[in-house]
Amino acid sequence: MFKLESYITPILLNYVAKYVKNFRDEDAQVSLWEGEVTFHNLDLRLDVLEEELNLPVELVSGHIHELSIQVPWTKLMSEPVKIVINTIEFVAKLPDDASRERRQNFQREQLRKARRSAETPEPATSPTGAGVGGSSVVNKIINNITLQCHNIILKYVEDDIVVSMNVQCLTFSSANDKWQSAMVDVHPVSVFIRKLLEISDLTICLDKRNTAGKIEVCQEPVLYRCTLQCRVLRKYNAHTASTSSTTRIGVFTKALDINVSSLQFPMVIKLIKMLLELKPNEMHDDLLNLDDPDETANDPNDPQDRNARGESQSMLWWAWNLLPSFESQTPAPSADEILGHVFDLGIYAEQLNFQLKNSEYFTDQAMGGMKRIRYSPILRISLGGIYYERSQLKENDWTNVKAGLSSISMEPLGAYRSEDIVDRKLINTQEFVSDRSFTDKSLFDQHYLLADRVWCSHNYDDYIARHTDEYMLFRSPVLAFDVVEYRAPIACNKTQASDHQSKDMGLRVQYRLLSSGITFHFSQSFLQTPK
């Protein structure tokens, strides 16, 4: 007899035990059968998190104050299982040589497992006694698990810089075709998944500590109470996942307000340089060949092999590997399916405001001689309708990057501000009308259809025909930029035409930059130093 409790309970508790130290799941089974179980003061397994997430930083500590698992046993097909975390804290730093070597060893082992699995695929199975129907039920329950995190705290310390990030609420759930949180059915083979990640009240602080490691004066946040939404779409067939898949990720924010003081500006520049240098660990071919001669027999250009390496490097694959899947036999996919692993990333902001402030320390005698910071505004830059998109199809050596800007305004503030209304703004354009044209063909376009593949083409002529200059300026009237990297074949001579119609001429890169409607104003008051 198929009992959901006997399959759902071990799955949930085993994954908690995987990431938590000294966890005894047998103590929680009875409570979970009653519908809810709560854990307190849990220490996380940092090595497991680092290896699976492949983060560019090293976690120093991780702690959960309260974790609750809620299972609606009587409504499992209509309500999701909820995992609720109240207060989770992390401390991170730059990785040292030992941590890099540990991650490389982990990636070696993951790559070998992926190759062995590809060589000897396991037959599709289902839980004992569950059958195909029971397997689909368990699959639906697991894939609709909802995660809620309240009060996420992350601290990063580097030399005299302390970065503190706080998220009041984070929700990760399944979504329907209208991108609304819902219980959705997932086919075990023809997989089409939508996931919704919502972040509320994101605040980032940037402070400087003294030689004793303490922060004397806390500065105003660089980013205060920002709300983000991330949409993830995954489409693939379980029988051809090694050769074909589609992954689309979109991040949208309605308003992004960034405030940087003159004391924080050097720290921001230093962090940006560090971020540009940091990236997830790469699995180099020479690392594989050093201590496993069998690896040299593998073709580095093999698509299946490249896919295995890509999965081990990706920072996003972990989210999909956390949940198990149960397969059943279904007909093979259609023959017209595009081969290749399509990846698309888009970042969109309806309004971005950047304000630069002058800051200086002073002693507040009214507060008992307390050291404080005095701020005075210098400059505000407002950008509207911003987007950045990157599409890639590895098997066709196709990469496309697009970016655009719909409006811009630069205005001096405070003592630098001009009294003349005409010369008040250094740079301005027509006022941005929020018609969401900058999100066209994205996951945030209400009229978007998956069948329309203009966001990822692997033919340059087709791409140019779809993405005309007029269309690019429609999306972003002020500034539009794109770059396409592709492999361009040419026709061979007639004597070779019977065997090969074309030959490879290597990679080509095409750039395009379009701009219109920008007005510049230079006022004498901005060039003067305030008294």
C-alpha positions as CSV (number, residue, x, y, z in Angstrom):
1,M,0.0,0.0,0.0
2,F,1.3,3.5,-1.0
3,K,1.5,5.8,2.0
4,L,2.7,9.4,1.4
5,E,4.1,9.7,4.9
6,S,6.5,6.9,4.3
7,Y,8.1,8.7,1.3
8,I,7.7,12.4,2.0
9,T,8.9,12.3,5.6
10,P,12.4,10.7,4.8
11,I,12.9,13.0,1.9
12,L,12.3,16.2,3.9
13,L,14.3,15.1,6.9
14,N,17.2,13.7,4.9
15,Y,17.7,17.0,3.2
16,V,17.6,18.9,6.5
17,A,20.2,16.4,7.9
18,K,22.4,17.0,4.8
19,Y,22.9,20.7,5.6
20,V,22.7,20.7,9.4
21,K,25.2,19.4,11.9
22,N,24.3,16.8,14.6
23,F,20.8,16.4,13.3
24,R,18.8,13.3,14.5
25,D,15.9,12.8,12.1
26,E,14.4,10.0,14.1
27,D,13.5,12.4,16.8
28,A,11.5,14.5,14.4
29,Q,9.5,11.9,12.5
30,V,6.6,11.7,15.0
31,S,6.2,15.5,15.1
32,L,6.3,15.7,11.3
33,W,3.5,13.1,11.0
34,E,1.4,15.4,13.2
35,G,1.8,18.2,10.6
36,E,4.7,20.4,11.9
37,V,8.1,20.0,13.4
38,T,10.4,22.8,14.6
39,F,14.1,22.9,15.2
40,H,16.1,25.5,17.1
41,N,19.7,26.7,17.1
42,L,21.0,24.7,14.1
43,D,24.6,25.0,12.9
44,L,25.0,24.6,9.1
45,R,27.4,22.3,7.3
46,L,29.5,25.0,5.7
47,D,31.6,22.6,3.5
48,V,28.4,21.2,1.9
49,L,27.0,24.6,1.2
50,E,30.2,25.9,-0.3
51,E,30.7,22.8,-2.5
52,E,27.1,22.7,-3.8
53,L,26.5,26.4,-4.2
54,N,30.0,26.9,-5.7
55,L,30.1,30.4,-4.1
56,P,33.0,32.7,-4.9
57,V,33.5,33.3,-1.2
58,E,34.2,31.1,1.8
59,L,31.7,30.8,4.6
60,V,33.1,31.2,8.0
61,S,30.0,30.5,10.0
62,G,26.3,29.7,9.4
63,H,23.6,29.4,12.0
64,I,19.8,29.0,11.9
65,H,17.8,30.2,15.0
66,E,14.6,28.4,14.1
67,L,13.5,26.1,11.3
68,S,10.0,24.8,10.8
69,I,8.6,22.2,8.4
70,Q,4.8,22.3,7.8
71,V,3.1,19.5,6.0
72,P,-0.7,19.8,5.3
73,W,-1.2,16.0,5.1
74,T,-5.0,16.3,4.4
75,K,-4.4,18.9,1.6
76,L,-1.2,17.8,0.0
77,M,-2.5,18.0,-3.6
78,S,-3.8,21.6,-3.2
79,E,-1.4,23.2,-0.6
80,P,2.4,23.1,-0.7
81,V,4.8,21.8,2.0
82,K,6.3,24.9,3.7
83,I,9.8,25.2,5.1
84,V,10.0,28.3,7.2
85,I,13.3,29.7,8.6
86,N,13.4,32.5,11.2
87,T,16.7,34.3,11.4
88,I,19.6,32.7,9.5
89,E,23.1,34.3,9.8
90,F,26.2,33.9,7.6
91,V,29.7,35.3,7.9
92,A,31.9,35.1,4.7
93,K,35.4,35.9,3.6
94,L,37.7,35.5,0.6
95,P,38.7,31.8,0.1
96,D,42.2,30.8,0.8
97,D,44.4,28.2,-1.0
98,A,43.2,25.3,1.1
99,S,39.5,26.0,0.4
100,R,40.2,26.4,-3.3
101,E,41.9,23.0,-3.4
102,R,39.0,21.4,-1.5
103,R,36.5,22.7,-4.0
104,Q,38.6,21.6,-7.0
105,N,38.7,18.1,-5.5
106,F,34.9,18.1,-5.1
107,Q,34.5,19.2,-8.7
108,R,36.8,16.4,-9.9
109,E,34.6,13.9,-8.1
110,Q,31.4,15.4,-9.4
111,L,32.6,15.3,-13.0
112,R,33.7,11.7,-12.7
113,K,30.3,10.8,-11.3
114,A,28.5,12.6,-14.1
115,R,30.6,10.7,-16.7
116,R,30.0,7.4,-15.1
117,S,26.2,8.1,-14.9
118,A,26.2,9.1,-18.6
119,E,28.0,5.9,-19.5
120,T,25.8,3.6,-17.5
121,P,22.4,5.3,-17.2
122,E,20.1,3.8,-14.6
123,P,16.6,2.7,-15.7
124,A,13.6,4.8,-14.6
125,T,12.2,3.6,-11.3
126,S,9.6,4.6,-8.8
127,P,9.2,4.1,-5.1
128,T,8.4,0.6,-4.1
129,G,4.6,0.1,-4.0
130,A,3.9,3.6,-5.3
131,G,3.6,2.8,-9.0
132,V,3.5,5.4,-11.7
133,G,0.5,7.2,-10.0
134,G,2.2,7.3,-6.6
135,S,5.4,8.5,-8.2
136,S,3.7,11.4,-9.9
137,V,2.0,12.4,-6.7
138,V,5.3,12.4,-4.8
139,N,6.9,14.3,-7.7
140,K,4.2,17.0,-7.5
141,I,4.5,17.4,-3.8
142,I,8.3,17.7,-3.8
143,N,8.5,20.1,-6.7
144,N,6.0,22.5,-5.1
145,I,7.8,22.9,-1.8
146,T,7.7,26.5,-0.6
147,L,10.6,28.1,1.2
148,Q,10.2,31.2,3.4
149,C,13.1,32.9,5.1
150,H,12.6,35.7,7.6
151,N,15.5,37.9,8.6
152,I,18.6,36.8,6.6
153,I,21.8,38.3,7.8
154,L,25.1,38.1,5.8
155,K,28.3,39.7,6.8
156,Y,31.4,39.9,4.7
157,V,34.7,41.2,6.2
158,E,37.8,42.1,4.1
159,D,40.7,44.1,5.6
160,D,39.0,47.2,7.1
161,I,35.8,46.8,5.1
162,V,32.6,45.4,6.6
163,V,29.6,44.6,4.3
164,S,26.4,43.8,6.0
165,M,23.3,42.6,4.1
166,N,19.9,42.0,5.6
167,V,16.8,40.6,4.0
168,Q,13.5,40.8,6.0
169,C,11.7,38.2,3.9
170,L,12.6,35.8,1.1
171,T,10.1,33.5,-0.5
172,F,10.8,30.7,-3.1
173,S,7.9,28.9,-4.6
174,S,6.4,27.3,-7.8
175,A,4.5,29.5,-10.2
176,N,1.8,29.1,-12.8
177,D,1.8,30.5,-16.3
178,K,0.9,33.9,-15.0
179,W,3.8,33.9,-12.6
180,Q,1.7,33.6,-9.5
181,S,2.5,31.3,-6.6
182,A,0.5,28.2,-7.1
183,M,0.5,24.4,-6.9
184,V,1.5,23.2,-10.4
185,D,1.7,19.8,-12.0
186,V,5.2,18.7,-13.2
187,H,5.5,16.1,-15.9
188,P,8.2,13.5,-15.0
189,V,9.8,13.6,-18.4
190,S,8.7,16.7,-20.4
191,V,9.6,19.1,-17.6
192,F,8.4,22.7,-17.7
193,I,9.0,24.4,-14.4
194,R,8.5,28.0,-13.3
195,K,10.0,29.2,-10.0
196,L,9.4,32.5,-8.3
197,L,11.9,34.1,-5.9
198,E,10.7,37.3,-4.1
199,I,13.0,39.4,-1.8
200,S,11.5,42.1,0.4
201,D,13.3,44.8,2.2
202,L,16.9,44.2,1.1
203,T,19.3,46.5,2.9
204,I,23.1,46.7,2.4
205,C,25.4,48.6,4.7
206,L,29.1,49.4,4.1
207,D,31.2,50.4,7.1
208,K,34.9,50.8,8.0
209,R,36.4,49.1,11.1
210,N,39.4,50.3,13.0
211,T,42.6,48.4,13.9
212,A,40.8,46.8,16.8
213,G,38.2,45.3,14.4
214,K,35.3,47.5,15.6
215,I,33.1,49.9,13.7
216,E,33.3,53.3,15.4
217,V,30.5,55.0,13.5
218,C,27.9,53.3,11.4
219,Q,27.2,55.0,8.1
220,E,23.9,55.3,6.3
221,P,23.0,52.2,4.2
222,V,24.2,52.0,0.6
223,L,20.9,50.3,-0.3
224,Y,17.8,50.6,1.8
225,R,14.7,48.4,1.8
226,C,14.8,47.3,-1.9
227,T,12.3,44.8,-3.3
228,L,13.4,42.3,-6.0
229,Q,11.6,39.6,-7.9
230,C,13.4,36.7,-9.7
231,R,11.7,34.4,-12.2
232,V,13.3,31.2,-13.3
233,L,12.0,29.0,-16.1
234,R,13.4,25.5,-16.9
235,K,12.3,23.4,-19.8
236,Y,13.8,20.1,-20.8
237,N,13.1,16.5,-21.6
238,A,14.4,13.9,-19.2
239,H,15.5,11.6,-22.0
240,T,17.5,14.4,-23.8
241,A,18.6,16.6,-20.8
242,S,22.2,16.0,-21.6
243,T,21.9,17.5,-25.1
244,S,19.0,20.0,-24.9
245,S,17.5,22.3,-22.3
246,T,16.3,25.8,-21.8
247,T,17.0,28.0,-18.7
248,R,15.8,31.5,-18.4
249,I,16.4,33.7,-15.4
250,G,15.0,37.2,-14.9
251,V,15.5,39.7,-12.1
252,F,13.3,42.8,-11.8
253,T,13.1,45.7,-9.4
254,K,10.7,48.7,-9.6
255,A,13.1,51.1,-7.8
256,L,16.7,50.9,-6.7
257,D,18.0,53.7,-4.5
258,I,21.8,53.7,-4.0
259,N,23.4,56.2,-1.7
260,V,27.2,56.4,-1.4
261,S,29.2,58.8,0.7
262,S,32.7,60.1,0.1
263,L,33.9,57.8,2.9
264,Q,32.3,54.8,1.3
265,F,33.3,55.5,-2.3
266,P,36.8,54.1,-2.0
267,M,35.5,51.0,-0.4
268,V,32.9,50.6,-3.2
269,I,35.6,50.8,-5.8
270,K,37.7,48.2,-4.0
271,L,34.8,45.9,-3.7
272,I,33.9,46.2,-7.3
273,K,37.4,45.3,-8.3
274,M,37.3,42.3,-6.0
275,L,33.9,41.2,-7.5
276,L,35.2,41.4,-11.0
277,E,38.1,39.1,-10.1
278,L,35.9,36.7,-8.1
279,K,34.1,33.9,-9.9
280,P,33.0,30.3,-9.2
281,N,35.8,27.8,-9.3
282,E,36.6,26.5,-12.7
283,M,37.3,22.9,-13.5
284,H,40.4,23.0,-15.8
285,D,41.2,20.1,-18.0
286,D,44.8,19.9,-16.6
287,L,43.4,19.4,-13.1
288,L,41.5,16.4,-14.3
289,N,44.5,14.9,-16.1
290,L,47.0,15.3,-13.2
291,D,45.7,12.4,-11.1
292,D,43.4,10.5,-13.3
293,P,44.9,9.3,-16.6
294,D,41.5,7.9,-17.8
295,E,40.2,11.5,-18.0
296,T,42.6,12.2,-20.9
297,A,40.6,9.8,-23.1
298,N,37.6,12.1,-22.9
299,D,37.0,14.6,-25.6
300,P,37.0,18.1,-24.2
301,N,34.7,19.2,-27.0
302,D,32.2,16.5,-26.4
303,P,28.8,18.2,-25.6
304,Q,27.9,15.7,-22.9
305,D,31.3,16.3,-21.3
306,R,31.0,20.0,-21.5
307,N,27.5,19.8,-20.0
308,A,28.9,17.9,-17.0
309,R,31.5,20.6,-16.5
310,G,28.9,23.3,-16.9
311,E,26.6,21.8,-14.3
312,S,29.5,21.6,-11.8
313,Q,30.4,25.2,-12.3
314,S,27.0,26.8,-12.2
315,M,25.8,28.6,-9.1
316,L,22.2,28.0,-10.1
317,W,22.1,24.2,-10.6
318,W,22.1,23.6,-6.8
319,A,18.5,24.9,-6.6
320,W,17.3,22.3,-9.0
321,N,19.4,19.4,-7.5
322,L,18.1,19.9,-4.0
323,L,14.8,18.3,-4.9
324,P,14.6,14.7,-6.1
325,S,12.6,13.6,-9.2
326,F,10.8,10.5,-10.1
327,E,10.7,9.4,-13.7
328,S,8.2,7.3,-15.6
329,Q,8.2,6.0,-19.1
330,T,6.6,8.4,-21.7
331,P,7.0,8.9,-25.4
332,A,10.2,10.4,-26.7
333,P,10.4,14.1,-27.4
334,S,9.5,15.6,-30.8
335,A,12.2,15.6,-33.5
336,D,12.0,19.3,-34.1
337,E,13.3,20.2,-30.7
338,I,16.3,22.6,-30.8
339,L,19.5,20.8,-29.7
340,G,21.7,22.6,-27.3
341,H,21.7,24.1,-23.8
342,V,20.1,27.5,-24.0
343,F,20.8,29.9,-21.1
344,D,19.3,33.4,-20.8
345,L,19.8,35.9,-18.0
346,G,18.0,39.3,-17.8
347,I,18.2,42.1,-15.2
348,Y,15.7,44.9,-15.3
349,A,15.2,48.1,-13.3
350,E,12.3,50.5,-13.8
351,Q,14.1,53.2,-11.9
352,L,17.6,53.5,-10.5
353,N,18.7,56.5,-8.4
354,F,22.3,57.0,-7.4
355,Q,23.2,59.8,-5.0
356,L,26.7,60.8,-4.0
357,K,27.2,62.6,-0.7
358,N,30.1,64.3,1.0
359,S,30.7,63.0,4.5
360,E,33.0,64.1,7.4
361,Y,33.4,63.1,11.0
362,F,32.6,65.5,13.8
363,T,32.2,65.3,17.6
364,D,28.7,65.9,18.8
365,Q,29.0,67.7,22.1
366,A,25.2,67.6,22.7
367,M,25.6,63.8,22.7
368,G,28.4,63.7,25.2
369,G,31.2,64.0,22.7
370,M,30.0,61.1,20.5
371,K,31.7,60.8,17.2
372,R,29.2,61.2,14.3
373,I,29.1,61.8,10.5
374,R,27.8,64.9,8.8
375,Y,26.4,64.4,5.2
376,S,25.9,67.0,2.4
377,P,24.6,65.9,-1.0
378,I,26.7,66.4,-4.1
379,L,25.1,64.7,-7.1
380,R,22.1,62.6,-8.1
381,I,21.9,60.4,-11.2
382,S,18.5,59.0,-12.1
383,L,18.2,56.2,-14.7
384,G,14.9,54.8,-16.1
385,G,14.0,51.7,-18.0
386,I,17.3,49.8,-17.6
387,Y,18.0,46.3,-18.9
388,Y,20.9,43.9,-19.3
389,E,20.5,40.5,-21.1
390,R,22.9,37.7,-21.9
391,S,21.9,34.7,-24.0
392,Q,24.1,31.8,-24.8
393,L,24.0,28.6,-26.8
394,K,27.3,26.8,-26.2
395,E,26.8,24.0,-28.7
396,N,26.6,26.7,-31.5
397,D,29.3,29.0,-30.0
398,W,26.7,31.7,-29.8
399,T,26.7,34.5,-27.2
400,N,24.7,37.7,-27.3
401,V,24.7,40.6,-24.8
402,K,22.2,43.4,-24.9
403,A,21.8,46.5,-22.7
404,G,19.6,49.5,-22.9
405,L,18.6,52.8,-21.1
406,S,15.3,54.6,-21.5
407,S,16.1,57.9,-19.7
408,I,18.8,59.6,-17.8
409,S,19.0,62.7,-15.6
410,M,22.1,64.1,-13.8
411,E,21.6,66.9,-11.3
412,P,23.9,68.6,-8.9
413,L,22.6,69.0,-5.3
414,G,23.2,71.2,-2.3
415,A,25.9,73.8,-2.7
416,Y,26.6,72.6,-6.3
417,R,23.0,73.1,-7.4
418,S,22.4,75.9,-10.0
419,E,19.6,78.4,-9.4
420,D,18.9,78.5,-13.1
421,I,16.2,76.0,-14.0
422,V,17.5,75.5,-17.5
423,D,21.0,74.7,-16.3
424,R,20.0,72.8,-13.2
425,K,20.5,69.4,-14.9
426,L,23.8,68.5,-16.4
427,I,22.3,65.7,-18.5
428,N,18.6,65.0,-19.2
429,T,16.4,63.2,-21.7
430,Q,12.7,63.0,-22.3
431,E,10.8,61.9,-19.3
432,F,10.6,58.1,-19.1
433,V,7.1,56.7,-19.6
434,S,6.8,53.4,-17.8
435,D,5.3,51.2,-20.6
436,R,7.6,48.4,-19.8
437,S,9.0,48.3,-23.3
438,F,12.4,47.6,-21.9
439,T,11.1,44.2,-20.7
440,D,9.9,43.2,-24.1
441,K,10.3,39.4,-24.8
442,S,11.5,38.9,-21.2
443,L,10.0,36.8,-18.5
444,F,8.3,40.0,-17.2
445,D,6.5,40.6,-20.5
446,Q,2.8,39.8,-20.1
447,H,2.5,38.9,-23.8
448,Y,5.6,36.7,-23.8
449,L,5.3,33.3,-25.5
450,L,7.9,30.6,-25.1
451,A,7.5,29.6,-28.8
452,D,8.9,33.0,-29.8
453,R,12.6,32.4,-29.7
454,V,13.9,35.9,-30.6
455,W,15.7,36.0,-27.2
456,C,18.1,33.2,-28.3
457,S,18.9,32.8,-31.9
458,H,22.0,31.0,-33.3
459,N,21.9,32.6,-36.7
460,Y,23.3,36.1,-37.1
461,D,21.3,37.0,-40.2
462,D,18.1,35.9,-38.4
463,Y,19.1,37.8,-35.3
464,I,19.7,41.1,-37.2
465,A,16.4,40.7,-39.0
466,R,14.6,40.4,-35.7
467,H,16.6,42.9,-33.7
468,T,16.6,45.9,-36.0
469,D,17.8,49.4,-35.0
470,E,14.2,50.5,-34.7
471,Y,13.3,47.7,-32.4
472,M,16.4,48.3,-30.1
473,L,15.4,52.0,-29.8
474,F,11.8,51.0,-29.1
475,R,13.0,49.0,-26.1
476,S,15.4,51.7,-24.9
477,P,15.0,55.1,-26.7
478,V,18.1,56.8,-25.2
479,L,20.8,54.2,-25.4
480,A,21.0,50.7,-26.9
481,F,23.9,48.4,-27.1
482,D,24.4,44.8,-28.2
483,V,27.3,42.5,-29.0
484,V,27.1,39.1,-30.8
485,E,29.8,36.5,-30.8
486,Y,29.2,33.7,-33.2
487,R,31.0,31.2,-35.5
488,A,30.6,32.2,-39.2
489,P,30.8,29.5,-41.8
490,I,31.5,30.1,-45.5
491,A,30.7,28.0,-48.6
492,C,33.4,25.8,-49.9
493,N,34.4,25.5,-53.6
494,K,32.4,23.2,-55.9
495,T,34.9,20.3,-55.7
496,Q,34.2,20.0,-52.0
497,A,30.5,20.9,-52.1
498,S,29.5,17.2,-52.3
499,D,31.2,16.4,-49.0
500,H,30.9,19.7,-47.0
501,Q,28.7,22.6,-47.8
502,S,30.6,25.0,-45.5
503,K,33.7,25.2,-43.4
504,D,34.4,26.9,-40.1
505,M,36.1,30.3,-40.3
506,G,36.3,30.9,-36.5
507,L,34.6,33.3,-34.2
508,R,33.3,36.7,-35.1
509,V,32.2,39.6,-32.9
510,Q,29.8,42.2,-34.0
511,Y,29.1,45.4,-32.0
512,R,26.3,47.9,-32.2
513,L,25.7,51.1,-30.3
514,L,22.6,53.4,-30.8
515,S,21.8,56.6,-29.0
516,S,19.3,59.5,-29.3
517,G,17.7,62.3,-27.4
518,I,20.4,63.2,-24.9
519,T,20.8,66.8,-23.9
520,F,24.0,68.1,-22.1
521,H,24.1,71.3,-19.9
522,F,27.2,72.7,-18.4
523,S,26.7,75.3,-15.7
524,Q,29.4,77.5,-14.2
525,S,28.0,76.9,-10.7
526,F,28.9,73.2,-10.8
527,L,32.5,74.0,-11.6
528,Q,32.8,76.2,-8.6
529,T,33.9,74.9,-5.2
530,P,31.3,75.7,-2.5
531,K,32.4,78.0,0.3
